[in-house]
């Protein structure tokens, strides 16, 4: 992993800007120095090859420096979304057992907007264990039973994905300035937004806040040429009142969830740039991509080097080895194929079209949420006997209780244990949950709402 970090840092001239926020810019040379200093500090804690480190910091210059420094030392980094609640982080650490936790020293839950720098706190954990595999990036994705999937990426896997992005026509290159709105704790923002940009000499620009006004002001002030985000960001920009022109913008790509065609059309009409699509998984990285946004409703052809198939109406991706740690993947990987559990088809030109999820995983604001995880949390409440959670525009929970408990109390229970983006919008109490003729719980939102009204 240290070799990959050196390759990325050495790829372009040190004088080129890399990270920018408002009036502050970090060049590639300055990043190199910051990474070296951070690495020296971490080495003083005993972090080295095979050390396991949990990293929980908000998107920031600090996050990038720390991640590269830990990788430079050969550590296995477990990347936690800073929006997770302490109970969620603790649950993940129970199975992963990192030897160290690195986090922002301030109260990140109270953070409003982007901050370039954070104080870094390193905690040594006596119960931790060293890495048992060669994976150097570990991420988390909820499984169908509510048990999190622990997903590992090797240095070779990450390097191959950086190269795949480089081989995709239309990706930003040296001299481009990309306004990065996608989460840097997740695959598209991390690899396409940060690592590919470092390899390609692209300048990464951050906005101070996620509002149409701030995004547009940032785009104008820094003359951005590319935009990476999720559909929510494009919808926000498409609805802006009297937006300025963005004559330098030539690339706009959405990742994390499928772009609604009407949102893409409104954005293109307003700014004159079609919205491209990037489709991938945490396990594999990018699978298919259409940077130019000309192939919708497909998500583009398979990325260079990616092999896909459609089996029983669902998309499978070829992987040399299982990406799952601690036997957390269940049957999702078998015989060299990752089951994405996305309903899909591939046309005669090789373009991939995704028709929706085949399981309980939904995408909210570009972030994947497994509804069974929310059900699992609700069922953990002493008063709850049964729970069904559905998502159709908004997330709703339908609950049967064996003791007195209000909807407000159950929402508070969830709020203490789940990240805000996972929370149900409403909890409805029922006397009984409807079931099918063979006894399975019904998960049709319309029928559940009828039962709640009745």
Sine and cosine of phi, psi and omega as CSV:
sin_phi,cos_phi,sin_psi,cos_psi,sin_omega,cos_omega
0.00,0.00,-0.56,0.83,0.06,-1.00
-0.87,0.49,-0.59,0.81,0.02,-1.00
-0.91,0.41,-0.62,0.78,0.03,-1.00
-0.91,0.42,-0.67,0.75,0.02,-1.00
-0.88,0.48,-0.71,0.71,0.02,-1.00
-0.89,0.46,-0.65,0.76,0.02,-1.00
-0.88,0.47,-0.68,0.73,-0.01,-1.00
-0.92,0.40,-0.69,0.73,-0.02,-1.00
-0.93,0.37,-0.52,0.85,-0.05,-1.00
-1.00,0.02,-0.03,1.00,-0.16,-0.99
-0.92,0.39,-0.49,0.87,-0.09,-1.00
-0.65,-0.76,0.08,-1.00,-0.03,-1.00
-0.89,0.46,0.70,-0.72,-0.02,-1.00
-0.88,0.47,-0.38,0.93,-0.06,-1.00
-0.98,0.20,-0.23,0.97,-0.04,-1.00
-0.93,0.36,0.65,-0.76,0.08,-1.00
-0.94,0.35,0.56,-0.83,0.02,-1.00
-0.85,-0.52,-0.80,0.59,-0.03,-1.00
-0.90,-0.45,0.74,-0.68,-0.02,-1.00
-0.68,-0.73,0.72,-0.70,0.14,-0.99
-0.62,-0.78,0.89,-0.45,-0.06,-1.00
0.79,0.61,-0.89,-0.46,-0.06,-1.00
-1.00,-0.09,0.06,1.00,-0.05,-1.00
-0.97,-0.24,0.77,-0.64,0.00,-1.00
-0.74,-0.67,0.66,-0.75,0.09,-1.00
-0.93,-0.37,0.87,-0.49,0.05,-1.00
-0.98,0.20,0.17,-0.99,0.02,-1.00
-0.90,0.44,-0.62,0.79,0.04,-1.00
-0.91,0.42,-0.67,0.74,0.04,-1.00
-0.91,0.42,-0.61,0.79,0.05,-1.00
-0.88,0.47,-0.67,0.74,0.02,-1.00
-0.84,0.55,-0.70,0.72,0.00,-1.00
-0.92,0.40,-0.66,0.75,-0.01,-1.00
-0.91,0.42,-0.65,0.76,0.02,-1.00
-0.89,0.46,-0.67,0.75,0.01,-1.00
-0.89,0.45,-0.66,0.75,0.01,-1.00
-0.92,0.40,-0.69,0.73,0.03,-1.00
-0.89,0.45,-0.66,0.76,0.00,-1.00
-0.89,0.46,-0.62,0.78,0.02,-1.00
-0.90,0.44,-0.63,0.77,0.03,-1.00
-0.91,0.42,-0.73,0.69,-0.02,-1.00
-0.91,0.41,-0.60,0.80,0.05,-1.00
-0.88,0.48,-0.54,0.84,0.05,-1.00
-0.91,0.42,-0.41,0.91,0.08,-1.00
-0.99,0.12,-0.09,1.00,-0.02,-1.00
1.00,-0.09,0.19,0.98,0.01,-1.00
-0.98,0.18,0.78,-0.63,-0.03,-1.00
-0.41,-0.91,-0.31,-0.95,-0.03,-1.00
-0.83,0.56,0.79,-0.61,0.04,-1.00
1.00,0.10,-0.09,1.00,0.08,-1.00
-0.92,0.40,0.55,-0.84,0.04,-1.00
-0.95,-0.30,0.80,-0.60,-0.12,-0.99
-0.72,-0.69,0.82,-0.58,0.15,-0.99
-1.00,0.06,0.75,-0.66,-0.02,-1.00
-0.87,-0.49,0.85,-0.53,-0.02,-1.00
-0.68,-0.73,1.00,0.01,0.04,-1.00
-0.70,-0.72,0.49,-0.87,0.08,-1.00
-0.92,0.38,0.30,-0.95,0.12,-0.99
-0.81,0.59,0.78,-0.63,-0.12,-0.99
-0.09,-1.00,0.22,-0.98,0.16,-0.99
-0.87,0.50,-0.62,0.78,-0.02,-1.00
-0.86,0.51,-0.68,0.73,-0.01,-1.00
-0.85,0.53,-0.69,0.73,-0.01,-1.00
-0.91,0.41,-0.73,0.68,-0.02,-1.00
-0.87,0.50,-0.72,0.70,-0.06,-1.00
-0.92,0.39,-0.70,0.71,-0.01,-1.00
-0.86,0.50,-0.74,0.67,0.00,-1.00
-0.91,0.41,-0.58,0.81,0.01,-1.00
-0.91,0.41,-0.69,0.72,0.02,-1.00
-0.91,0.42,-0.66,0.75,0.05,-1.00
-0.92,0.39,-0.59,0.81,0.03,-1.00
-0.87,0.50,-0.55,0.84,0.02,-1.00
-0.99,0.15,-0.11,0.99,0.01,-1.00
1.00,0.04,0.29,0.96,-0.03,-1.00
-0.98,0.20,0.42,-0.91,0.18,-0.98
-1.00,-0.02,0.88,-0.47,-0.11,-0.99
-0.97,-0.24,0.83,-0.55,0.08,-1.00
-0.99,-0.12,0.93,-0.38,-0.15,-0.99
-1.00,-0.06,0.94,-0.34,0.01,-1.00
-0.99,-0.13,0.72,-0.70,0.13,-0.99
-0.91,0.41,0.77,-0.63,-0.07,-1.00
-0.91,0.42,-0.29,0.96,-0.01,-1.00
-0.98,0.19,-0.18,0.98,0.03,-1.00
-0.91,0.41,0.58,-0.81,0.04,-1.00
-0.99,0.17,0.39,-0.92,-0.02,-1.00
-0.79,0.61,-0.62,0.79,-0.01,-1.00
-0.90,0.43,-0.58,0.81,0.02,-1.00
-0.94,0.35,-0.67,0.74,0.02,-1.00
-0.90,0.44,-0.68,0.74,0.00,-1.00
-0.88,0.47,-0.65,0.76,0.00,-1.00
-0.90,0.43,-0.66,0.75,0.02,-1.00
-0.92,0.40,-0.62,0.79,-0.01,-1.00
-0.93,0.37,-0.38,0.92,0.01,-1.00
-0.87,0.49,-0.64,0.77,0.00,-1.00
-1.00,0.02,-0.57,0.82,-0.10,-1.00
-1.00,0.08,-0.53,0.85,0.06,-1.00
0.76,0.65,0.90,0.44,0.07,-1.00
-0.91,0.41,0.54,-0.84,0.03,-1.00
-0.98,0.21,-0.42,0.91,-0.03,-1.00
-0.67,-0.75,0.52,-0.86,0.17,-0.99
-0.85,-0.52,0.81,-0.58,0.04,-1.00
-0.92,-0.40,0.82,-0.57,-0.07,-1.00
-0.58,-0.82,0.24,-0.97,0.09,-1.00
-0.95,0.32,0.66,-0.75,-0.08,-1.00
-0.96,0.26,-0.43,0.90,-0.02,-1.00
-1.00,0.06,0.12,-0.99,0.00,-1.00
-0.97,0.25,0.99,-0.11,-0.09,-1.00
-0.94,0.35,-0.41,0.91,0.02,-1.00
-0.91,0.42,-0.43,0.90,-0.02,-1.00
-1.00,-0.05,0.01,1.00,-0.04,-1.00
-0.92,0.38,0.76,-0.65,0.05,-1.00
-0.88,-0.47,0.92,-0.38,0.01,-1.00
1.00,0.10,0.04,-1.00,-0.07,-1.00
-0.99,0.16,0.71,-0.71,0.14,-0.99
-0.83,-0.56,0.77,-0.64,-0.04,-1.00
-0.91,0.42,-0.65,0.76,-0.15,-0.99
-0.86,-0.51,0.58,-0.81,0.13,-0.99
-0.70,-0.71,0.56,-0.83,0.20,-0.98
-0.91,0.41,0.63,-0.77,-0.04,-1.00
-0.95,-0.31,0.77,-0.64,0.05,-1.00
-0.91,-0.41,0.79,-0.62,0.02,-1.00
-0.92,-0.39,0.83,-0.56,-0.02,-1.00
-0.91,-0.41,0.79,-0.61,0.08,-1.00
-1.00,0.02,0.73,-0.68,-0.06,-1.00
-0.90,-0.45,0.90,-0.44,-0.08,-1.00
-0.91,0.41,-0.37,0.93,-0.03,-1.00
-1.00,-0.02,0.05,1.00,-0.06,-1.00
-0.96,0.29,0.24,-0.97,0.01,-1.00
-0.69,-0.72,0.45,-0.89,-0.02,-1.00
-0.95,0.30,0.26,-0.97,-0.03,-1.00
-0.92,0.40,0.74,-0.68,0.00,-1.00
-1.00,-0.10,-0.12,0.99,-0.01,-1.00
-0.72,-0.69,0.07,-1.00,0.01,-1.00
-1.00,0.06,0.13,0.99,0.02,-1.00
-0.93,0.38,0.67,-0.74,-0.03,-1.00
-0.88,-0.48,-0.14,0.99,0.18,-0.98
-0.81,-0.58,0.78,-0.62,0.04,-1.00
-0.85,-0.53,0.79,-0.61,0.05,-1.00
-0.79,-0.61,0.17,-0.99,-0.14,-0.99
-0.78,-0.63,0.63,-0.78,0.05,-1.00
-0.56,-0.83,0.75,-0.67,-0.11,-0.99
-0.91,0.41,0.66,-0.75,0.05,-1.00
-1.00,0.02,0.15,-0.99,-0.10,-1.00
-0.93,0.37,-0.29,0.96,0.02,-1.00
-0.99,-0.16,0.05,1.00,-0.06,-1.00
1.00,-0.08,-0.22,0.97,0.05,-1.00
-0.99,0.15,0.80,-0.60,-0.05,-1.00
-0.89,0.45,0.61,-0.79,0.18,-0.98
-1.00,0.05,0.71,-0.71,0.01,-1.00
-0.96,-0.27,0.90,-0.44,-0.19,-0.98
-0.92,-0.40,0.80,-0.60,-0.03,-1.00
-0.93,-0.37,0.61,-0.79,0.09,-1.00
-0.82,-0.57,0.72,-0.69,0.06,-1.00
-1.00,0.07,0.20,-0.98,0.08,-1.00
-0.87,0.50,-0.64,0.77,0.00,-1.00
-0.90,0.44,-0.63,0.78,0.02,-1.00
-0.91,0.42,-0.70,0.72,0.01,-1.00
-0.92,0.39,-0.67,0.74,0.02,-1.00
-0.89,0.46,-0.64,0.77,0.01,-1.00
-0.91,0.42,-0.60,0.80,0.01,-1.00
-0.94,0.35,-0.63,0.78,0.08,-1.00
-0.85,0.53,-0.68,0.74,0.02,-1.00
-0.92,0.40,-0.58,0.82,0.03,-1.00
-0.89,0.46,-0.71,0.71,0.04,-1.00
-0.87,0.49,-0.64,0.77,0.00,-1.00
-0.89,0.45,-0.46,0.89,-0.03,-1.00
-1.00,0.01,-0.01,1.00,-0.01,-1.00
-1.00,0.00,0.82,-0.58,-0.05,-1.00
-0.87,0.50,0.76,-0.65,0.09,-1.00
0.99,-0.12,-0.14,0.99,0.02,-1.00
-0.90,0.45,0.53,-0.84,0.03,-1.00
-0.84,0.54,0.52,-0.86,0.01,-1.00
-0.74,-0.67,-0.19,-0.98,-0.07,-1.00
-0.83,0.56,0.75,-0.66,-0.02,-1.00
0.99,-0.11,-0.30,0.95,0.05,-1.00
-0.97,0.25,0.40,-0.92,0.03,-1.00
-0.80,-0.61,0.92,-0.39,-0.06,-1.00
-0.97,-0.24,0.81,-0.58,0.12,-0.99
-0.99,0.13,0.95,-0.32,-0.11,-0.99
-0.99,-0.11,0.93,-0.37,0.02,-1.00
-0.95,-0.30,-0.36,0.93,0.02,-1.00
-0.92,0.40,0.53,-0.85,-0.02,-1.00
-0.89,0.46,0.76,-0.65,0.02,-1.00
-0.99,0.16,0.00,1.00,0.10,-1.00
-1.00,-0.02,-0.08,1.00,-0.05,-1.00
-0.86,-0.51,0.27,-0.96,-0.28,-0.96
-0.84,0.54,-0.76,0.65,-0.09,-1.00
-0.90,0.43,-0.73,0.68,0.01,-1.00
-0.91,0.42,-0.61,0.79,-0.04,-1.00
-0.95,0.31,-0.79,0.61,-0.14,-0.99
-1.00,0.07,-0.78,0.62,0.01,-1.00
-0.94,0.33,-0.64,0.77,-0.09,-1.00
-0.98,0.20,-0.71,0.71,-0.11,-0.99
-0.98,-0.19,-0.82,0.57,-0.14,-0.99
-0.95,0.30,-0.71,0.71,0.05,-1.00
-0.89,0.46,-0.64,0.77,0.01,-1.00
-0.89,0.47,-0.63,0.78,0.03,-1.00
-0.90,0.43,-0.65,0.76,0.01,-1.00
-0.94,0.34,-0.57,0.82,-0.14,-0.99
-0.99,-0.10,-0.07,1.00,-0.02,-1.00
0.98,0.18,0.41,0.91,0.01,-1.00
-1.00,0.06,0.62,-0.79,0.08,-1.00
-1.00,0.00,0.78,-0.62,-0.03,-1.00
-0.99,-0.17,0.84,-0.54,-0.06,-1.00
-0.93,-0.37,0.69,-0.72,0.03,-1.00
-0.91,-0.41,0.60,-0.80,0.06,-1.00
-1.00,-0.03,0.52,-0.85,-0.02,-1.00
-0.92,0.40,-0.55,0.84,0.01,-1.00
-0.52,-0.86,0.37,-0.93,0.04,-1.00
-1.00,-0.03,0.99,0.13,0.13,-0.99
-0.65,-0.76,0.45,-0.89,-0.02,-1.00
-0.83,0.56,-0.67,0.74,-0.03,-1.00
-0.88,0.47,-0.73,0.68,-0.04,-1.00
-0.94,0.34,-0.62,0.78,0.01,-1.00
-0.90,0.43,-0.70,0.71,-0.02,-1.00
-0.93,0.36,-0.64,0.77,0.04,-1.00
-0.89,0.46,-0.67,0.74,0.02,-1.00
-0.90,0.44,-0.69,0.73,0.00,-1.00
-0.88,0.48,-0.65,0.76,0.00,-1.00
-0.95,0.31,-0.76,0.65,-0.08,-1.00
-0.87,0.49,-0.58,0.81,-0.08,-1.00
-0.96,-0.27,0.15,0.99,0.08,-1.00
0.75,0.66,0.79,0.61,-0.08,-1.00
-0.91,0.42,0.58,-0.81,0.01,-1.00
-0.94,-0.33,-0.21,0.98,-0.02,-1.00
-0.58,-0.81,0.44,-0.90,-0.02,-1.00
-0.68,-0.73,0.82,-0.58,0.08,-1.00
-0.89,-0.45,0.83,-0.56,0.00,-1.00
-0.34,-0.94,-0.27,-0.96,0.07,-1.00
-0.89,-0.46,0.23,-0.97,-0.06,-1.00
-0.78,0.62,-0.57,0.82,0.03,-1.00
-0.82,0.57,-0.66,0.75,-0.02,-1.00
-0.92,0.40,-0.65,0.76,-0.01,-1.00
-0.94,0.34,-0.57,0.82,0.06,-1.00
-0.91,0.42,-0.65,0.76,0.03,-1.00
-0.88,0.48,-0.72,0.70,-0.03,-1.00
-0.94,0.33,-0.58,0.82,0.00,-1.00
-0.92,0.39,-0.43,0.90,-0.03,-1.00
-1.00,-0.05,0.00,1.00,-0.04,-1.00
-0.89,0.46,0.60,-0.80,0.02,-1.00
-1.00,0.05,0.81,-0.59,0.03,-1.00
0.75,0.66,0.84,0.55,-0.01,-1.00
-0.95,0.32,0.46,-0.89,0.07,-1.00
-0.96,0.29,0.32,-0.95,0.11,-0.99
-0.96,0.29,0.50,-0.87,0.04,-1.00
-0.83,-0.55,0.95,0.31,-0.13,-0.99
-0.90,0.43,-0.42,0.91,-0.01,-1.00
-0.99,0.12,-0.23,0.97,-0.06,-1.00
-0.95,0.31,0.84,-0.54,0.00,-1.00
-0.83,-0.56,-0.30,0.95,-0.04,-1.00
-0.74,-0.68,0.74,-0.67,0.12,-0.99
-0.65,-0.76,0.86,-0.51,-0.08,-1.00
-0.80,-0.60,0.69,-0.73,0.07,-1.00
-0.95,-0.32,0.72,-0.69,0.06,-1.00
-0.70,-0.71,0.26,-0.97,0.07,-1.00
0.98,-0.21,-0.61,0.79,0.09,-1.00
-0.38,-0.93,0.34,-0.94,-0.05,-1.00
-0.91,0.41,0.67,-0.74,0.00,-1.00
-0.98,0.20,0.85,-0.53,0.11,-0.99
-0.87,0.49,0.77,-0.64,-0.06,-1.00
-0.84,0.55,-0.56,0.83,-0.03,-1.00
-0.93,0.36,-0.57,0.83,0.05,-1.00
-0.92,0.39,-0.70,0.71,0.02,-1.00
-0.87,0.49,-0.64,0.77,-0.01,-1.00
-0.92,0.40,-0.67,0.74,-0.01,-1.00
-0.91,0.41,-0.65,0.76,0.02,-1.00
-0.90,0.43,-0.72,0.70,-0.02,-1.00
-0.89,0.45,-0.62,0.78,0.01,-1.00
-0.91,0.41,-0.60,0.80,-0.07,-1.00
-0.98,0.19,-0.61,0.79,-0.13,-0.99
-0.91,-0.42,-0.11,0.99,0.07,-1.00
0.97,0.24,0.29,0.96,-0.01,-1.00
-0.79,-0.62,0.84,-0.54,0.07,-1.00
-0.91,0.42,0.49,-0.87,0.02,-1.00
-1.00,-0.08,0.87,-0.49,0.06,-1.00
-0.98,0.20,0.11,-0.99,-0.07,-1.00
-0.73,-0.68,0.72,-0.69,0.13,-0.99
-0.85,-0.53,0.84,-0.54,-0.02,-1.00
-0.90,-0.43,0.75,-0.66,0.02,-1.00
-0.27,-0.96,-0.07,-1.00,0.05,-1.00
-0.74,-0.67,0.36,-0.93,0.07,-1.00
-0.88,0.48,-0.58,0.82,-0.06,-1.00
-0.93,0.36,-0.61,0.80,-0.13,-0.99
-0.93,-0.36,-0.31,0.95,-0.20,-0.98
0.98,0.18,-0.37,-0.93,-0.08,-1.00
-0.88,0.47,0.70,-0.71,0.00,-1.00
-0.94,-0.33,-0.71,0.70,-0.01,-1.00
-0.55,-0.84,0.48,-0.88,-0.07,-1.00
-0.40,-0.91,0.63,-0.77,0.10,-1.00
-0.77,-0.63,1.00,0.00,-0.08,-1.00
-0.88,0.47,-0.63,0.77,-0.11,-0.99
-0.98,0.21,-0.22,0.98,0.02,-1.00
0.93,0.37,0.50,0.87,-0.04,-1.00
-0.97,-0.23,-0.09,1.00,-0.13,-0.99
-0.94,-0.33,0.05,1.00,0.03,-1.00
-0.82,0.58,0.70,-0.71,0.35,0.94
-1.00,0.02,0.06,1.00,0.10,-1.00
-0.98,0.22,0.28,-0.96,0.05,-1.00
-0.99,-0.16,0.20,0.98,0.05,-1.00
0.98,-0.21,0.08,-1.00,0.04,-1.00
-0.97,0.26,0.30,-0.95,0.08,-1.00
-0.85,0.53,0.65,-0.76,0.01,-1.00
-0.90,0.43,0.41,-0.91,-0.02,-1.00
-0.78,0.62,0.79,-0.61,0.04,-1.00
1.00,0.04,-0.15,0.99,0.00,-1.00
-1.00,-0.02,0.71,-0.71,0.03,-1.00
-0.90,-0.43,0.81,-0.58,-0.03,-1.00
-0.80,-0.60,0.32,-0.95,0.12,-0.99
-0.52,-0.85,0.37,-0.93,0.13,-0.99
-0.94,-0.34,0.86,-0.51,-0.03,-1.00
-0.78,-0.63,0.85,-0.53,-0.04,-1.00
0.82,0.57,0.60,0.80,0.06,-1.00
0.99,0.17,0.02,1.00,-0.02,-1.00
-0.88,-0.48,0.48,-0.88,-0.06,-1.00
-1.00,0.08,0.77,-0.64,0.12,-0.99
-0.91,-0.42,0.53,-0.85,0.01,-1.00
-0.83,-0.55,0.74,-0.67,-0.01,-1.00
-0.96,0.27,0.78,-0.62,0.09,-1.00
-0.72,-0.70,0.62,-0.78,-0.05,-1.00
-0.92,0.39,-0.53,0.85,-0.03,-1.00
-0.53,-0.85,0.30,-0.95,0.00,-1.00
-0.91,0.42,0.71,-0.70,0.05,-1.00
-1.00,0.06,0.00,1.00,-0.15,-0.99
-1.00,-0.08,0.69,-0.73,0.07,-1.00
-0.97,-0.22,0.45,-0.89,0.09,-1.00
0.85,0.52,0.56,0.83,0.05,-1.00
0.80,0.60,0.59,0.81,-0.09,-1.00
-1.00,0.00,-0.11,0.99,-0.11,-0.99
-1.00,0.02,-0.16,0.99,-0.02,-1.00
0.87,0.50,-0.77,-0.64,-0.02,-1.00
-0.99,-0.15,0.27,0.96,-0.09,-1.00
-0.96,0.28,-0.32,0.95,0.08,-1.00
-0.81,-0.58,0.78,-0.62,0.02,-1.00
-0.36,-0.93,0.66,-0.75,0.13,-0.99
0.81,0.58,0.61,0.79,0.07,-1.00
0.99,0.11,0.16,0.99,-0.03,-1.00
-0.80,-0.60,0.72,-0.70,0.13,-0.99
-1.00,-0.05,0.82,-0.57,0.07,-1.00
-1.00,0.07,0.93,-0.37,0.00,-1.00
-0.96,0.26,-0.39,0.92,-0.08,-1.00
0.88,0.47,0.41,0.91,0.17,-0.99
-0.98,-0.18,0.74,-0.68,0.12,-0.99
-0.95,0.32,0.75,-0.66,-0.13,-0.99
-0.42,-0.91,0.22,-0.98,0.13,-0.99
-0.57,-0.82,0.37,-0.93,0.04,-1.00
-0.81,-0.59,0.82,-0.58,-0.05,-1.00
-1.00,0.08,-0.03,-1.00,-0.08,-1.00
-0.90,0.43,-0.34,0.94,0.02,-1.00
-1.00,0.02,-0.09,1.00,-0.04,-1.00
1.00,-0.05,0.05,1.00,0.02,-1.00
-0.96,0.26,0.67,-0.74,-0.04,-1.00
-1.00,-0.10,0.75,-0.66,0.10,-0.99
-0.89,-0.46,0.81,-0.58,-0.03,-1.00
-0.98,-0.21,0.78,-0.63,-0.11,-0.99
-0.97,-0.25,-0.01,1.00,0.02,-1.00
0.79,-0.61,0.15,-0.99,-0.04,-1.00
-0.96,0.27,0.57,-0.82,0.07,-1.00
-0.98,-0.19,-0.02,1.00,0.01,-1.00
-0.73,-0.68,-0.41,-0.91,-0.14,-0.99
-1.00,0.02,0.06,1.00,-0.05,-1.00
-0.98,0.18,0.80,-0.60,0.06,-1.00
-0.86,-0.52,0.28,-0.96,0.00,-1.00
-0.88,-0.48,0.83,-0.56,-0.03,-1.00
-0.83,-0.55,0.90,-0.43,-0.02,-1.00
0.86,0.52,0.54,0.84,0.00,-1.00
1.00,0.08,-0.01,1.00,-0.03,-1.00
-0.92,-0.39,0.73,-0.69,-0.04,-1.00
-0.98,0.18,0.73,-0.69,0.00,-1.00
-0.76,-0.66,0.80,-0.60,0.09,-1.00
-1.00,-0.06,0.87,-0.50,-0.09,-1.00
-0.91,0.42,-0.44,0.90,0.02,-1.00
-0.94,0.34,-0.45,0.89,0.08,-1.00
-0.90,0.43,-0.65,0.76,0.03,-1.00
-0.91,0.41,-0.65,0.76,0.07,-1.00
-0.87,0.49,-0.66,0.75,-0.01,-1.00
-0.88,0.48,-0.66,0.75,0.02,-1.00
-0.91,0.41,-0.69,0.72,0.01,-1.00
-0.88,0.47,-0.66,0.75,-0.01,-1.00
-0.93,0.37,-0.26,0.96,0.07,-1.00
-0.96,0.26,-0.25,0.97,0.04,-1.00
-0.95,0.32,0.70,-0.72,-0.07,-1.00
-0.84,0.54,-0.45,0.89,-0.08,-1.00
-1.00,-0.02,-0.16,0.99,-0.13,-0.99
-1.00,-0.06,0.79,-0.62,0.06,-1.00
-0.99,-0.12,-0.68,0.73,-0.05,-1.00
-0.62,-0.78,0.47,-0.88,0.03,-1.00
-0.46,-0.89,0.67,-0.74,0.14,-0.99
-0.78,-0.62,0.75,-0.66,0.01,-1.00
-0.88,-0.48,0.76,-0.65,-0.01,-1.00
-0.79,-0.62,0.35,-0.94,0.02,-1.00
-0.69,-0.72,0.88,-0.48,0.09,-1.00
-0.56,-0.83,0.99,0.13,-0.13,-0.99
1.00,0.01,-0.77,0.64,0.08,-1.00
-0.72,-0.69,0.31,-0.95,0.02,-1.00
-1.00,-0.03,0.80,-0.60,-0.01,-1.00
-0.80,-0.60,0.61,-0.79,0.03,-1.00
-0.91,-0.42,0.68,-0.73,0.05,-1.00
-0.86,-0.50,0.84,-0.55,-0.24,-0.97
-0.75,-0.66,0.62,-0.78,0.17,-0.99
-0.92,-0.38,0.80,-0.60,-0.04,-1.00
-0.92,-0.38,0.52,-0.86,0.07,-1.00
-0.98,-0.21,-0.01,1.00,0.03,-1.00
-0.57,-0.82,0.13,-0.99,-0.05,-1.00
-0.94,0.33,0.84,-0.55,0.08,-1.00
-0.39,-0.92,0.75,-0.66,-0.02,-1.00
-1.00,0.01,0.30,-0.95,0.08,-1.00
-0.86,0.50,-0.63,0.78,0.00,-1.00
-0.89,0.45,-0.64,0.77,0.01,-1.00
-0.91,0.42,-0.66,0.75,0.00,-1.00
-0.93,0.36,-0.57,0.82,0.09,-1.00
-0.91,0.42,-0.64,0.77,0.06,-1.00
-0.89,0.46,-0.65,0.76,0.02,-1.00
-0.85,0.52,-0.72,0.69,0.02,-1.00
-0.91,0.42,-0.66,0.75,-0.07,-1.00
-0.89,0.46,-0.49,0.87,0.02,-1.00
-0.98,0.20,-0.27,0.96,-0.15,-0.99
-0.84,-0.54,-0.14,0.99,-0.06,-1.00
-0.75,-0.66,0.55,-0.84,0.13,-0.99
-0.87,0.49,0.47,-0.88,-0.10,-0.99
-0.84,0.54,-0.59,0.81,-0.05,-1.00
-0.95,0.32,-0.22,0.98,0.02,-1.00
-1.00,-0.04,-0.18,0.98,-0.15,-0.99
-0.94,0.35,0.65,-0.76,0.15,-0.99
-0.92,0.38,0.59,-0.81,0.03,-1.00
-0.94,0.35,-0.56,0.83,-0.03,-1.00
-0.53,-0.85,0.54,-0.84,0.12,-0.99
-0.90,-0.44,0.85,-0.53,-0.01,-1.00
-0.94,-0.34,0.74,-0.67,-0.01,-1.00
-1.00,-0.06,0.77,-0.64,0.00,-1.00
-0.83,-0.55,0.41,-0.91,0.10,-1.00
-0.96,0.29,-0.56,0.83,0.02,-1.00
-0.41,-0.91,0.53,-0.85,0.05,-1.00
-1.00,0.01,0.67,-0.74,0.03,-1.00
-0.92,0.39,0.55,-0.84,0.00,-1.00
-0.76,-0.65,0.39,-0.92,0.08,-1.00
-0.98,0.22,0.08,-1.00,-0.03,-1.00
-0.90,0.44,-0.43,0.91,0.03,-1.00
-0.99,-0.12,0.23,0.97,0.15,-0.99
1.00,-0.05,0.01,1.00,0.00,-1.00
-0.98,0.18,0.57,-0.82,0.05,-1.00
-0.91,0.41,0.70,-0.71,0.03,-1.00
-0.97,0.22,0.70,-0.72,0.00,-1.00
-0.85,-0.53,0.45,0.89,0.04,-1.00
-1.00,0.02,0.90,-0.43,-0.08,-1.00
-0.81,0.59,-0.67,0.74,-0.06,-1.00
-0.89,0.45,-0.68,0.73,0.00,-1.00
-0.92,0.39,-0.63,0.78,0.03,-1.00
-0.90,0.44,-0.66,0.75,0.02,-1.00
-0.90,0.43,-0.63,0.78,0.05,-1.00
-0.88,0.48,-0.68,0.73,0.02,-1.00
-0.90,0.44,-0.62,0.78,0.00,-1.00
-0.92,0.40,-0.64,0.77,0.02,-1.00
-0.93,0.36,-0.68,0.74,0.00,-1.00
-0.90,0.43,0.00,0.00,0.00,0.00
